[in-house]
Amino acid sequence: MLGQVQWIWFEDILRTSNETFTLIVSPTQILPFNRILTEAWYGESRKKLFSIIGKLKKSGVILITGDIHEGEILKTFCVIEGIFY
């Protein structure tokens, strides 16, 4: 989803932020792992995003996503390797 320069920028911003909460906003979904046809972050992009969050041990990360033409609230219970909160 992001290019190399964007990933470097994203990691730098996340590393230097001291905010209680960090909002990550994407026009496509990030959390669904069980959808067959949807606009979402897949494979390496999603792994890289979660890897950066885990590596930096960032707490309070909130993902705001959309564009699936329906409403739902998703929550992950830290089942993603490398994220420990």
Long-range contacts (C-beta under 8 A, 24 or more apart in sequence): 1-26, 1-28, 1-41, 1-45, 2-45, 2-48, 7-48, 7-52, 10-52, 11-52, 11-56, 14-52, 14-53, 14-56, 14-58, 15-56, 17-58, 19-60, 20-60, 21-60, 21-61, 21-62, 22-58, 22-60, 22-61, 22-62, 23-62, 23-64, 24-49, 24-61, 24-62, 24-63, 24-64, 25-63, 25-64, 25-65, 26-63, 26-64, 26-65, 27-65, 27-66, 27-67, 28-65, 28-66, 28-67, 29-65, 29-66, 29-67, 29-68, 29-74, 30-63, 30-65, 31-63, 31-65, 31-74, 31-76, 32-74, 38-68, 39-67, 39-68, 50-80, 50-81, 50-82, 50-83, 51-82, 53-82, 53-83, 54-80, 54-81, 54-82, 54-83, 54-84, 55-82, 57-84, 57-85, 59-85
